[in-house]
Amino acid sequence: MMLDITKKITTLRTAVAEATVTVGSVETIDAIKNKTVPKGDVFASSKATGLLGIKKTADLLPDCHPMPIEFASVEYDIQGLDINIKVTVKTIYKTGVEVEAMHGASIVALNIYDMLKPIDKNILIKSIRLVEKNGGKSDFVDKYRKDLRAVVVVCSDSISAGQKEDKAGKGIISSLEKCEVQIVEYVIIPDEVDEIQKVVEKYSNDKVDLIIFTGGTGLSVRDVTPEAIVPLLDREIPGIAEAIRSYGQERTPYSMLSRSLAGVKNQSLILALPGSTKGAQESMDAMFPHILHIFRIFKGARHD
């Protein structure tokens, strides 16, 4: 079974792998440099083979995801009888290219072995290793504060009247708890501008870090959450809402109709998310935990 990466965000990912091939004599090194190896130009042929190997990784290793390879390079460095191979791979995707880089390095090493074996019986492939990787989850790990507090507000006429069960708000709470954010209040209110604004005023004045609304971001007459919130904000953060809609649009063609928004009041981060369970959850997946970095900016916290 391949791992489910559908919830991951796309980032620039890079991996560097190395392999070392040791030959048996200086004469073999000279043959490589002088391009007198009977099977041809060892470095040129092995580079081409390595690039093919990188692109074929997912065809050979069943748990690897097929992905676009947007850059690949093969470099050589001769030190005595050692041929050091360096393979660099880049992609903009949801998962990393470590295996692709290591597979490329191994294929280059094997091709060198194959081309040199008619003239040298003492060739040794000594090592294949990952040297560096970046761009994935570990590259964006932040020491997020563990004292953040949140209020989750469900805006729905039907839920506030007891005619329907809330699932979106509870899903948001679950996502926040995974990020170790404390839930200080869970509120259900009708789709009324004054009710929404009272919540914003109360909890922003109380210095609650996160005030998350779910519901009222659609296009029906009763969807008034954005209209209620925007006049109260010190400033909007349009990039957050753009990220939410972009993430959702890759999963459903209707995300572009959402009027999700994000902004700040009294250093409280205020989010207005869709009211559907799926829409709310996908919005949380798009933002968290990376959005929590904003509280370093608010509080002037420094990386250790």
Backbone as CSV, one residue per row, in Angstrom:
resi,resn,N_x,N_y,N_z,CA_x,CA_y,CA_z,C_x,C_y,C_z
1,MET,0.836,-1.194,0.000,0.000,0.000,0.000,0.873,1.247,0.000
2,MET,0.618,2.164,-0.924,1.340,3.426,-0.955,0.775,4.363,0.115
3,LEU,1.651,5.125,0.739,1.209,6.083,1.743,0.324,7.149,1.102
4,ASP,-0.680,7.596,1.848,-1.586,8.628,1.367,-0.925,9.989,1.572
5,ILE,-0.602,10.670,0.477,0.034,11.979,0.571,-0.892,13.101,0.104
6,THR,-2.179,12.787,-0.031,-3.108,13.778,-0.576,-3.276,15.002,0.323
7,LYS,-2.995,14.865,1.621,-3.150,16.000,2.532,-1.884,16.848,2.630
8,LYS,-0.793,16.371,2.051,0.457,17.112,2.145,0.434,18.323,1.219
9,ILE,1.199,19.341,1.603,1.321,20.518,0.749,2.509,20.349,-0.187
10,THR,2.450,21.021,-1.313,3.518,20.966,-2.312,4.599,21.975,-1.953
11,THR,5.847,21.512,-1.913,6.975,22.398,-1.651,8.137,22.016,-2.560
12,LEU,9.114,22.910,-2.653,10.347,22.588,-3.367,11.147,21.620,-2.513
13,ARG,11.486,20.475,-3.092,12.211,19.437,-2.360,13.487,19.065,-3.107
14,THR,14.562,18.947,-2.362,15.872,18.640,-2.936,16.510,17.489,-2.167
15,ALA,17.223,16.638,-2.883,17.983,15.562,-2.234,19.316,15.395,-2.952
16,VAL,20.347,15.113,-2.166,21.683,14.857,-2.706,22.152,13.506,-2.186
17,ALA,22.582,12.650,-3.088,23.093,11.324,-2.710,24.489,11.137,-3.298
18,GLU,25.260,10.297,-2.643,26.609,10.008,-3.119,26.844,8.508,-3.169
19,ALA,27.691,8.103,-4.087,28.156,6.718,-4.174,29.648,6.756,-4.492
20,THR,30.353,5.725,-4.087,31.785,5.646,-4.364,32.100,4.311,-5.019
21,VAL,32.823,4.391,-6.134,33.310,3.194,-6.828,34.828,3.220,-6.759
22,THR,35.416,2.150,-6.258,36.870,2.044,-6.186,37.354,1.067,-7.247
23,VAL,38.300,1.517,-8.063,38.845,0.652,-9.123,40.153,0.023,-8.644
24,GLY,40.664,-0.934,-9.444,41.814,-1.710,-8.988,43.165,-1.152,-9.358
25,SER,43.204,-0.159,-10.263,44.527,0.308,-10.686,44.452,1.716,-11.255
26,VAL,45.643,2.357,-11.284,45.749,3.685,-11.897,45.461,3.598,-13.381
27,GLU,45.806,2.456,-13.997,45.560,2.292,-15.429,44.066,2.403,-15.763
28,THR,43.234,1.918,-14.873,41.786,2.024,-15.099,41.347,3.479,-15.058
29,ILE,41.861,4.233,-14.101,41.546,5.657,-14.015,42.008,6.369,-15.282
30,ASP,43.210,6.040,-15.747,43.720,6.666,-16.969,42.837,6.342,-18.170
31,ALA,42.347,5.103,-18.235,41.478,4.709,-19.352,40.170,5.499,-19.337
32,ILE,39.670,5.754,-18.130,38.445,6.559,-18.018,38.715,7.977,-18.495
33,LYS,39.800,8.579,-18.001,40.118,9.960,-18.353,40.406,10.108,-19.843
34,ASN,41.088,9.141,-20.399,41.477,9.212,-21.812,40.398,8.680,-22.750
35,LYS,39.305,8.187,-22.169,38.167,7.654,-22.928,38.584,6.505,-23.855
36,THR,39.405,5.615,-23.281,39.868,4.447,-24.048,39.253,3.143,-23.541
37,VAL,38.266,3.246,-22.665,37.567,2.047,-22.196,36.806,1.441,-23.381
38,PRO,36.950,0.138,-23.623,36.330,-0.483,-24.811,34.828,-0.217,-24.955
39,LYS,34.111,-0.138,-23.854,32.661,0.056,-23.938,32.253,1.520,-24.153
40,GLY,33.229,2.433,-24.172,32.907,3.811,-24.478,33.222,4.777,-23.353
41,ASP,32.691,5.986,-23.479,32.906,7.066,-22.510,32.159,6.722,-21.217
42,VAL,32.901,6.351,-20.185,32.303,5.850,-18.952,31.444,6.904,-18.262
43,PHE,31.968,8.102,-18.116,31.236,9.129,-17.379,29.996,9.609,-18.139
44,ALA,30.112,9.801,-19.429,28.958,10.268,-20.209,27.853,9.222,-20.228
45,SER,28.255,7.957,-20.459,27.267,6.878,-20.504,26.598,6.692,-19.143
46,SER,27.396,6.739,-18.082,26.844,6.523,-16.742,25.944,7.671,-16.315
47,LYS,26.268,8.877,-16.736,25.393,10.010,-16.426,24.024,9.823,-17.065
48,ALA,24.016,9.451,-18.341,22.738,9.233,-19.025,21.947,8.111,-18.358
49,THR,22.657,7.047,-17.988,22.002,5.932,-17.320,21.432,6.353,-15.970
50,GLY,22.188,7.166,-15.239,21.724,7.646,-13.941,20.474,8.507,-14.050
51,LEU,20.421,9.368,-15.056,19.239,10.209,-15.245,18.013,9.356,-15.551
52,LEU,18.207,8.318,-16.353,17.097,7.393,-16.616,16.671,6.674,-15.331
53,GLY,17.665,6.273,-14.539,17.365,5.583,-13.285,16.561,6.436,-12.337
54,ILE,16.914,7.722,-12.258,16.175,8.645,-11.392,14.709,8.675,-11.791
55,LYS,14.461,8.818,-13.092,13.082,8.939,-13.577,12.305,7.628,-13.493
56,LYS,13.008,6.507,-13.418,12.352,5.194,-13.376,12.183,4.648,-11.965
57,THR,12.536,5.421,-10.954,12.501,4.926,-9.574,11.134,4.359,-9.195
58,ALA,10.078,5.110,-9.483,8.728,4.665,-9.097,8.290,3.423,-9.854
59,ASP,8.908,3.139,-11.004,8.568,1.930,-11.763,9.151,0.675,-11.123
60,LEU,10.199,0.860,-10.319,10.914,-0.296,-9.769,10.675,-0.510,-8.276
61,LEU,10.398,0.577,-7.554,10.171,0.475,-6.114,8.696,0.745,-5.848
62,PRO,7.948,-0.253,-5.452,6.480,-0.144,-5.416,5.916,0.898,-4.470
63,ASP,6.633,1.264,-3.407,6.099,2.245,-2.462,6.445,3.690,-2.827
64,CYS,7.219,3.879,-3.890,7.578,5.230,-4.310,6.481,5.820,-5.189
65,HIS,6.159,7.088,-4.937,5.145,7.770,-5.727,5.752,8.301,-7.031
66,PRO,5.076,8.120,-8.134,5.523,8.787,-9.363,5.461,10.295,-9.159
67,MET,6.461,11.008,-9.652,6.491,12.447,-9.437,7.250,13.137,-10.552
68,PRO,7.030,14.425,-10.732,7.800,15.152,-11.740,9.232,15.371,-11.251
69,ILE,10.203,15.021,-12.062,11.600,15.317,-11.751,11.941,16.601,-12.502
70,GLU,12.145,17.677,-11.762,12.298,18.978,-12.408,13.746,19.427,-12.517
71,PHE,14.634,18.687,-11.884,16.065,18.910,-12.067,16.798,17.667,-11.600
72,ALA,17.837,17.287,-12.335,18.699,16.178,-11.907,20.094,16.407,-12.478
73,SER,21.093,16.137,-11.669,22.475,16.271,-12.140,23.314,15.132,-11.601
74,VAL,24.342,14.767,-12.360,25.304,13.742,-11.960,26.701,14.351,-12.087
75,GLU,27.457,14.321,-10.988,28.810,14.883,-10.991,29.796,13.815,-10.519
76,TYR,31.052,13.958,-10.983,32.093,13.000,-10.625,33.297,13.724,-10.029
77,ASP,33.977,13.020,-9.132,35.225,13.525,-8.559,36.138,12.327,-8.333
78,ILE,37.329,12.340,-8.940,38.273,11.232,-8.804,39.299,11.576,-7.737
79,GLN,39.406,10.711,-6.747,40.386,10.854,-5.675,41.182,9.557,-5.589
80,GLY,42.381,9.554,-6.147,43.167,8.321,-6.182,42.459,7.270,-7.018
81,LEU,42.122,6.144,-6.398,41.407,5.086,-7.099,39.900,5.140,-6.849
82,ASP,39.479,6.146,-6.110,38.046,6.296,-5.813,37.379,7.231,-6.826
83,ILE,36.230,6.783,-7.334,35.389,7.636,-8.171,34.176,8.006,-7.324
84,ASN,34.099,9.260,-6.935,32.984,9.735,-6.106,31.888,10.295,-7.003
85,ILE,30.693,9.794,-6.800,29.532,10.169,-7.618,28.592,11.002,-6.761
86,LYS,28.169,12.121,-7.287,27.217,12.978,-6.583,25.996,13.203,-7.465
87,VAL,24.827,12.871,-6.917,23.569,13.015,-7.656,22.656,13.980,-6.903
88,THR,22.168,14.976,-7.611,21.244,15.958,-7.032,19.922,15.897,-7.787
89,VAL,18.823,15.849,-7.039,17.485,15.790,-7.647,16.598,16.836,-6.987
90,LYS,15.774,17.509,-7.797,14.825,18.496,-7.280,13.436,18.257,-7.876
91,THR,12.434,18.554,-7.064,11.049,18.518,-7.535,10.235,19.519,-6.740
92,ILE,9.108,19.907,-7.278,8.118,20.669,-6.506,6.920,19.748,-6.398
93,TYR,6.818,19.112,-5.223,5.814,18.061,-5.074,5.501,17.860,-3.597
94,LYS,4.672,16.853,-3.315,4.191,16.596,-1.951,5.085,15.651,-1.165
95,THR,6.000,14.994,-1.822,6.884,14.058,-1.129,8.294,14.207,-1.673
96,GLY,9.264,13.734,-0.907,10.658,14.007,-1.219,11.259,13.105,-2.280
97,VAL,12.504,13.437,-2.659,13.203,12.727,-3.744,14.476,12.038,-3.251
98,GLU,14.495,11.676,-1.957,15.687,11.015,-1.421,15.968,9.695,-2.129
99,VAL,14.915,8.888,-2.295,15.105,7.569,-2.910,15.505,7.725,-4.367
100,GLU,14.923,8.719,-5.042,15.277,8.962,-6.441,16.761,9.302,-6.575
101,ALA,17.268,10.151,-5.663,18.681,10.520,-5.713,19.572,9.311,-5.425
102,MET,19.186,8.510,-4.413,19.994,7.328,-4.087,19.920,6.277,-5.189
103,HIS,18.737,6.147,-5.791,18.604,5.199,-6.900,19.465,5.636,-8.071
104,GLY,19.464,6.932,-8.363,20.306,7.439,-9.444,21.773,7.180,-9.184
105,ALA,22.218,7.431,-7.946,23.624,7.196,-7.606,23.996,5.727,-7.741
106,SER,23.083,4.842,-7.327,23.371,3.405,-7.417,23.441,2.934,-8.871
107,ILE,22.565,3.490,-9.715,22.567,3.105,-11.127,23.838,3.599,-11.814
108,VAL,24.266,4.814,-11.471,25.527,5.327,-12.017,26.681,4.405,-11.614
109,ALA,26.705,4.031,-10.335,27.778,3.150,-9.855,27.754,1.801,-10.563
110,LEU,26.584,1.237,-10.743,26.474,-0.058,-11.430,26.902,0.036,-12.886
111,ASN,26.560,1.148,-13.534,26.953,1.288,-14.941,28.465,1.435,-15.072
112,ILE,29.071,2.171,-14.136,30.535,2.275,-14.136,31.153,0.894,-13.964
113,TYR,30.625,0.130,-13.021,31.104,-1.239,-12.805,30.988,-2.062,-14.090
114,ASP,29.825,-1.995,-14.724,29.594,-2.796,-15.923,30.548,-2.415,-17.057
115,MET,30.821,-1.122,-17.210,31.674,-0.683,-18.304,33.151,-0.991,-18.051
116,LEU,33.528,-1.049,-16.781,34.943,-1.258,-16.460,35.319,-2.713,-16.223
117,LYS,34.351,-3.593,-16.020,34.686,-4.972,-15.645,35.518,-5.718,-16.692
118,PRO,35.420,-5.378,-18.007,36.285,-6.095,-18.957,37.768,-5.778,-18.775
119,ILE,38.088,-4.621,-18.157,39.504,-4.247,-18.030,39.975,-4.249,-16.575
120,ASP,39.073,-4.473,-15.639,39.455,-4.401,-14.224,38.569,-5.366,-13.431
121,LYS,39.191,-6.362,-12.825,38.437,-7.366,-12.059,38.354,-7.041,-10.570
122,ASN,38.851,-5.889,-10.185,38.908,-5.538,-8.764,38.097,-4.285,-8.432
123,ILE,36.990,-4.106,-9.115,36.147,-2.932,-8.876,35.253,-3.201,-7.665
124,LEU,35.097,-2.174,-6.860,34.273,-2.305,-5.660,33.345,-1.088,-5.528
125,ILE,32.048,-1.360,-5.382,31.104,-0.293,-5.048,31.077,-0.205,-3.526
126,LYS,31.616,0.859,-2.981,31.868,0.926,-1.543,30.693,1.470,-0.734
127,SER,30.001,2.438,-1.279,28.939,3.051,-0.469,27.932,3.775,-1.353
128,ILE,26.707,3.820,-0.866,25.648,4.641,-1.450,24.920,5.258,-0.268
129,ARG,24.846,6.579,-0.213,24.256,7.207,0.958,23.574,8.522,0.607
130,LEU,22.595,8.874,1.426,21.944,10.169,1.315,22.784,11.186,2.071
131,VAL,23.128,12.277,1.408,23.970,13.311,2.006,23.127,14.448,2.568
132,GLU,22.072,14.793,1.842,21.298,15.978,2.228,19.898,15.889,1.643
133,LYS,18.932,16.387,2.380,17.587,16.556,1.843,16.960,17.772,2.510
134,ASN,16.103,18.460,1.789,15.375,19.578,2.388,14.104,19.848,1.610
135,GLY,13.234,20.630,2.242,11.986,21.018,1.596,10.756,20.314,2.119
136,GLY,10.917,19.242,2.880,9.771,18.510,3.395,9.387,18.976,4.781
137,LYS,8.627,18.137,5.488,8.115,18.491,6.814,9.232,18.907,7.765
138,SER,10.323,18.162,7.763,11.397,18.452,8.703,12.023,19.816,8.452
139,ASP,11.955,20.284,7.216,12.554,21.571,6.879,11.701,22.731,7.371
140,PHE,10.422,22.465,7.629,9.529,23.513,8.070,9.080,23.323,9.514
141,VAL,9.749,22.432,10.230,9.406,22.235,11.637,9.737,23.498,12.416
142,ASP,8.788,23.977,13.131,8.961,25.177,13.941,8.694,24.782,15.388
143,LYS,9.417,25.384,16.288,9.156,25.137,17.701,7.971,26.003,18.116
144,TYR,6.812,25.563,17.693,5.615,26.348,17.949,5.364,26.453,19.449
145,ARG,4.831,27.600,19.828,4.486,27.789,21.227,3.441,26.768,21.665
146,LYS,3.574,26.335,22.892,2.660,25.329,23.432,1.611,25.945,24.357
147,ASP,1.572,27.287,24.396,0.614,27.946,25.283,-0.490,28.652,24.505
148,LEU,-0.667,28.292,23.242,-1.674,28.963,22.419,-3.080,28.517,22.807
149,ARG,-3.999,29.474,22.777,-5.390,29.208,23.155,-6.311,29.523,21.977
150,ALA,-7.378,28.759,21.836,-8.283,28.939,20.702,-9.736,28.859,21.128
151,VAL,-10.563,29.599,20.386,-12.014,29.500,20.488,-12.525,29.030,19.141
152,VAL,-13.403,28.045,19.134,-14.008,27.547,17.901,-15.480,27.943,17.920
153,VAL,-15.898,28.628,16.859,-17.251,29.181,16.795,-17.972,28.606,15.585
154,VAL,-19.095,27.951,15.824,-19.926,27.399,14.761,-21.039,28.389,14.452
155,CYS,-21.084,28.870,13.224,-22.137,29.807,12.796,-23.154,29.040,11.956
156,SER,-24.306,28.771,12.527,-25.321,27.999,11.815,-26.681,28.180,12.473
157,ASP,-27.654,28.594,11.682,-29.021,28.710,12.207,-29.548,27.347,12.641
158,SER,-29.338,26.336,11.802,-29.915,25.015,12.077,-29.243,24.326,13.259
159,ILE,-27.923,24.464,13.364,-27.219,23.827,14.487,-27.549,24.536,15.795
160,SER,-27.604,25.866,15.769,-27.924,26.609,16.998,-29.352,26.334,17.458
161,ALA,-30.237,25.965,16.507,-31.626,25.635,16.851,-31.788,24.176,17.244
162,GLY,-30.709,23.409,17.231,-30.762,21.999,17.612,-31.322,21.094,16.540
163,GLN,-31.403,21.577,15.298,-31.964,20.790,14.207,-30.915,19.953,13.474
164,LYS,-29.663,20.221,13.768,-28.581,19.551,13.054,-27.379,19.418,13.980
165,GLU,-26.624,18.362,13.801,-25.442,18.140,14.635,-24.222,18.803,14.014
166,ASP,-23.395,19.417,14.840,-22.148,20.014,14.368,-21.065,18.954,14.210
167,LYS,-20.455,18.928,13.054,-19.303,18.051,12.818,-18.075,18.867,12.437
168,ALA,-18.298,19.974,11.718,-17.175,20.794,11.266,-16.412,21.382,12.447
169,GLY,-17.133,21.953,13.401,-16.477,22.552,14.559,-15.684,21.534,15.357
170,LYS,-16.268,20.364,15.536,-15.574,19.306,16.283,-14.336,18.823,15.536
171,GLY,-14.417,18.809,14.209,-13.244,18.441,13.412,-12.125,19.457,13.562
172,ILE,-12.494,20.725,13.604,-11.500,21.786,13.817,-10.841,21.625,15.183
173,ILE,-11.643,21.341,16.192,-11.107,21.130,17.544,-10.098,19.983,17.548
174,SER,-10.439,18.893,16.859,-9.531,17.742,16.795,-8.201,18.128,16.151
175,SER,-8.254,18.907,15.083,-7.022,19.338,14.405,-6.190,20.237,15.306
176,LEU,-6.840,21.121,16.039,-6.118,22.011,16.942,-5.455,21.240,18.072
177,GLU,-6.159,20.255,18.593,-5.591,19.459,19.691,-4.354,18.689,19.236
178,LYS,-4.341,18.267,17.988,-3.149,17.585,17.458,-1.953,18.528,17.412
179,CYS,-2.233,19.813,17.283,-1.169,20.819,17.277,-0.897,21.366,18.674
180,GLU,-1.497,20.737,19.682,-1.311,21.102,21.087,-1.804,22.520,21.389
181,VAL,-2.865,22.928,20.703,-3.508,24.204,20.980,-4.650,23.956,21.962
182,GLN,-4.709,24.743,23.021,-5.746,24.580,24.041,-7.072,25.178,23.570
183,ILE,-8.147,24.436,23.705,-9.480,24.925,23.356,-10.094,25.528,24.613
184,VAL,-10.312,26.837,24.586,-10.862,27.496,25.777,-12.370,27.672,25.683
185,GLU,-12.923,27.597,24.475,-14.365,27.753,24.321,-14.816,27.150,22.995
186,TYR,-15.987,26.545,23.035,-16.627,25.990,21.838,-18.020,26.596,21.806
187,VAL,-18.286,27.453,20.816,-19.492,28.271,20.800,-20.313,27.963,19.548
188,ILE,-21.612,27.876,19.731,-22.523,27.713,18.596,-23.482,28.898,18.596
189,ILE,-23.512,29.625,17.468,-24.361,30.805,17.365,-25.096,30.790,16.024
190,PRO,-26.186,31.519,15.912,-26.887,31.612,14.624,-26.142,32.544,13.667
191,ASP,-26.571,32.542,12.416,-25.938,33.391,11.400,-26.454,34.823,11.532
192,GLU,-25.991,35.490,12.561,-26.400,36.865,12.811,-25.150,37.734,12.964
193,VAL,-25.134,38.853,12.256,-23.959,39.724,12.263,-23.588,40.166,13.674
194,ASP,-24.582,40.605,14.455,-24.263,41.105,15.791,-23.712,40.020,16.703
195,GLU,-24.218,38.787,16.561,-23.714,37.664,17.371,-22.247,37.364,17.016
196,ILE,-21.965,37.373,15.749,-20.599,37.100,15.290,-19.656,38.184,15.787
197,GLN,-20.063,39.422,15.679,-19.202,40.524,16.095,-18.978,40.540,17.601
198,LYS,-19.983,40.137,18.379,-19.805,40.052,19.834,-18.714,39.048,20.183
199,VAL,-18.712,37.921,19.459,-17.695,36.894,19.713,-16.302,37.437,19.384
200,VAL,-16.165,38.102,18.234,-14.873,38.670,17.843,-14.387,39.661,18.890
201,GLU,-15.252,40.563,19.289,-14.867,41.578,20.273,-14.475,40.957,21.604
202,LYS,-15.303,40.032,22.088,-15.062,39.436,23.406,-13.714,38.717,23.464
203,TYR,-13.471,37.818,22.501,-12.284,36.969,22.618,-11.011,37.653,22.139
204,SER,-11.140,38.621,21.246,-9.937,39.382,20.880,-9.524,40.286,22.043
205,ASN,-10.494,40.839,22.756,-10.179,41.635,23.949,-9.593,40.784,25.060
206,ASP,-9.997,39.504,25.086,-9.455,38.573,26.075,-8.096,38.005,25.658
207,LYS,-7.593,38.462,24.504,-6.279,38.040,23.999,-6.209,36.543,23.701
208,VAL,-7.332,35.966,23.269,-7.300,34.574,22.803,-6.526,34.542,21.487
209,ASP,-5.629,33.591,21.343,-4.726,33.589,20.190,-5.446,33.309,18.870
210,LEU,-6.341,32.321,18.881,-7.028,31.910,17.664,-8.538,31.965,17.858
211,ILE,-9.218,32.644,16.959,-10.683,32.648,16.953,-11.097,32.100,15.593
212,ILE,-11.595,30.876,15.591,-11.886,30.195,14.326,-13.393,30.014,14.165
213,PHE,-13.940,30.616,13.126,-15.345,30.472,12.783,-15.487,29.414,11.692
214,THR,-16.531,28.615,11.783,-16.866,27.699,10.692,-18.330,27.922,10.341
215,GLY,-18.566,28.141,9.055,-19.921,28.407,8.594,-20.127,29.857,8.200
216,GLY,-21.069,30.073,7.281,-21.416,31.431,6.882,-20.497,32.052,5.866
217,THR,-19.668,31.232,5.185,-18.734,31.777,4.190,-19.181,31.494,2.761
218,GLY,-20.400,30.977,2.615,-20.911,30.669,1.286,-21.606,31.862,0.660
219,LEU,-22.570,31.585,-0.202,-23.207,32.647,-0.979,-24.715,32.746,-0.766
220,SER,-25.235,32.059,0.256,-26.667,32.195,0.530,-26.924,33.505,1.271
221,VAL,-28.174,33.880,1.341,-28.548,35.146,1.981,-28.112,35.183,3.442
222,ARG,-28.135,34.045,4.120,-27.810,33.989,5.544,-26.317,33.828,5.809
223,ASP,-25.502,33.725,4.768,-24.050,33.588,4.945,-23.440,34.973,5.115
224,VAL,-23.232,35.378,6.370,-22.810,36.752,6.658,-21.524,36.821,7.487
225,THR,-20.867,35.699,7.679,-19.677,35.711,8.537,-18.601,36.677,8.043
226,PRO,-18.219,36.658,6.771,-17.193,37.620,6.332,-17.625,39.073,6.521
227,GLU,-18.883,39.381,6.193,-19.372,40.752,6.336,-19.322,41.216,7.790
228,ALA,-19.547,40.289,8.712,-19.518,40.636,10.130,-18.097,40.856,10.630
229,ILE,-17.169,40.071,10.135,-15.803,40.087,10.665,-14.948,41.200,10.067
230,VAL,-15.013,41.390,8.768,-14.082,42.299,8.093,-14.031,43.700,8.704
231,PRO,-15.161,44.333,9.039,-15.074,45.695,9.593,-14.346,45.788,10.930
232,LEU,-14.215,44.667,11.621,-13.587,44.668,12.941,-12.084,44.398,12.894
233,LEU,-11.567,43.970,11.758,-10.170,43.553,11.673,-9.221,44.748,11.658
234,ASP,-8.071,44.576,12.305,-7.000,45.558,12.180,-6.366,45.457,10.800
235,ARG,-6.254,44.220,10.316,-5.732,43.989,8.966,-6.121,42.589,8.508
236,GLU,-6.272,42.417,7.212,-6.529,41.106,6.641,-5.211,40.434,6.257
237,ILE,-5.248,39.111,6.153,-4.095,38.341,5.674,-4.581,37.539,4.470
238,PRO,-4.634,38.132,3.294,-5.244,37.462,2.144,-4.553,36.172,1.723
239,GLY,-3.249,36.068,1.983,-2.531,34.861,1.562,-3.054,33.594,2.204
240,ILE,-3.557,33.688,3.432,-4.078,32.501,4.108,-5.321,31.997,3.404
241,ALA,-6.250,32.921,3.099,-7.469,32.521,2.394,-7.156,31.999,0.996
242,GLU,-6.158,32.601,0.356,-5.748,32.120,-0.972,-5.223,30.691,-0.891
243,ALA,-4.428,30.408,0.148,-3.883,29.058,0.321,-4.994,28.047,0.570
244,ILE,-5.990,28.441,1.361,-7.120,27.553,1.644,-7.866,27.211,0.362
245,ARG,-8.181,28.223,-0.427,-8.950,27.986,-1.655,-8.128,27.215,-2.689
246,SER,-6.834,27.518,-2.768,-5.972,26.787,-3.710,-5.904,25.309,-3.346
247,TYR,-5.722,25.031,-2.061,-5.667,23.647,-1.582,-6.994,22.934,-1.874
248,GLY,-8.090,23.610,-1.571,-9.400,23.002,-1.791,-9.729,22.822,-3.250
249,GLN,-9.325,23.763,-4.086,-9.664,23.694,-5.510,-9.023,22.494,-6.189
250,GLU,-7.898,22.025,-5.643,-7.254,20.826,-6.184,-8.047,19.567,-5.864
251,ARG,-9.026,19.698,-4.959,-9.788,18.540,-4.503,-11.263,18.595,-4.896
252,THR,-11.781,19.784,-5.104,-13.165,19.947,-5.545,-13.290,21.235,-6.343
253,PRO,-14.061,21.250,-7.419,-14.165,22.465,-8.240,-14.969,23.582,-7.597
254,TYR,-15.554,23.333,-6.428,-16.420,24.323,-5.813,-15.724,25.192,-4.763
255,SER,-14.465,24.907,-4.470,-13.772,25.676,-3.431,-13.650,27.149,-3.786
256,MET,-13.625,27.467,-5.058,-13.494,28.858,-5.474,-14.705,29.694,-5.053
257,LEU,-15.793,29.033,-4.680,-16.998,29.750,-4.271,-16.985,30.123,-2.794
258,SER,-16.012,29.606,-2.061,-15.934,29.899,-0.634,-15.381,31.304,-0.401
259,ARG,-15.901,31.957,0.618,-15.429,33.297,0.980,-14.652,33.255,2.300
260,SER,-13.865,32.214,2.459,-13.018,32.108,3.653,-12.133,33.344,3.753
261,LEU,-11.824,33.722,4.984,-10.951,34.881,5.177,-10.110,34.699,6.420
262,ALA,-9.079,35.539,6.514,-8.194,35.521,7.677,-7.762,36.947,7.971
263,GLY,-7.630,37.245,9.249,-7.184,38.577,9.630,-6.774,38.634,11.080
264,VAL,-6.394,39.816,11.513,-5.871,40.012,12.866,-6.639,41.123,13.556
265,LYS,-6.969,40.895,14.821,-7.514,41.943,15.689,-6.906,41.780,17.078
266,ASN,-6.252,42.827,17.541,-5.613,42.787,18.858,-4.665,41.598,19.014
267,GLN,-3.972,41.260,17.935,-3.044,40.133,17.888,-3.726,38.776,18.072
268,SER,-5.028,38.748,17.875,-5.745,37.481,17.768,-5.870,37.155,16.283
269,LEU,-5.550,35.937,15.910,-5.716,35.503,14.528,-7.143,35.015,14.362
270,ILE,-7.865,35.622,13.439,-9.273,35.280,13.219,-9.415,34.625,11.870
271,LEU,-10.019,33.445,11.856,-10.211,32.673,10.631,-11.690,32.395,10.435
272,ALA,-12.154,32.551,9.208,-13.529,32.182,8.858,-13.448,31.084,7.811
273,LEU,-13.890,29.884,8.178,-13.756,28.705,7.338,-15.124,28.216,6.881
274,PRO,-15.153,27.364,5.854,-16.436,26.810,5.396,-17.152,26.045,6.500
275,GLY,-18.456,25.911,6.350,-19.253,25.212,7.349,-19.404,23.732,7.099
276,SER,-19.067,23.272,5.899,-19.148,21.829,5.637,-18.010,21.117,6.351
277,THR,-18.256,19.888,6.765,-17.228,19.122,7.480,-15.983,18.962,6.624
278,LYS,-16.173,18.608,5.366,-15.033,18.411,4.462,-14.307,19.719,4.210
279,GLY,-15.073,20.787,3.954,-14.452,22.082,3.690,-13.653,22.593,4.869
280,ALA,-14.179,22.432,6.062,-13.470,22.871,7.263,-12.202,22.061,7.477
281,GLN,-12.300,20.746,7.290,-11.135,19.889,7.515,-10.036,20.169,6.499
282,GLU,-10.414,20.337,5.239,-9.411,20.628,4.217,-8.766,21.984,4.462
283,SER,-9.529,22.919,4.960,-8.970,24.231,5.301,-7.932,24.103,6.410
284,MET,-8.238,23.300,7.412,-7.276,23.075,8.495,-6.027,22.370,7.982
285,ASP,-6.215,21.389,7.111,-5.066,20.672,6.529,-4.174,21.621,5.737
286,ALA,-4.795,22.598,5.071,-4.030,23.545,4.258,-3.181,24.475,5.108
287,MET,-3.642,24.765,6.321,-2.989,25.799,7.143,-2.075,25.272,8.240
288,PHE,-2.461,24.190,8.864,-1.795,23.772,10.098,-0.806,22.648,9.856
289,PRO,0.296,22.655,10.611,0.639,23.571,11.714,1.369,24.846,11.287
290,HIS,1.651,24.979,9.976,2.541,26.057,9.527,2.043,27.447,9.902
291,ILE,0.725,27.625,9.949,0.167,28.942,10.255,0.536,29.403,11.666
292,LEU,0.858,28.454,12.544,1.185,28.811,13.928,2.470,29.630,14.025
293,HIS,3.247,29.637,12.961,4.455,30.468,12.939,4.117,31.948,13.132
294,ILE,2.888,32.320,12.811,2.486,33.723,12.918,2.606,34.243,14.347
295,PHE,2.505,33.353,15.324,2.562,33.811,16.708,3.986,34.133,17.149
296,ARG,4.959,33.667,16.401,6.327,34.133,16.620,6.445,35.591,16.175
297,ILE,5.754,35.909,15.087,5.788,37.280,14.586,5.044,38.206,15.553
298,PHE,3.877,37.760,15.995,3.085,38.569,16.922,3.844,38.868,18.209
299,LYS,4.461,37.845,18.763,5.084,37.972,20.078,6.566,38.327,20.009
300,GLY,7.109,38.399,18.796,8.522,38.712,18.660,9.405,37.594,19.138
301,ALA,8.872,36.334,19.105,9.662,35.195,19.578,10.789,34.922,18.599
302,ARG,11.849,34.376,19.108,13.018,34.062,18.292,13.219,32.572,18.222
303,HIS,13.813,32.097,17.082,14.183,30.684,16.971,15.374,30.437,17.888
304,ASP,15.341,29.297,18.540,16.464,28.953,19.413,17.672,28.554,18.563
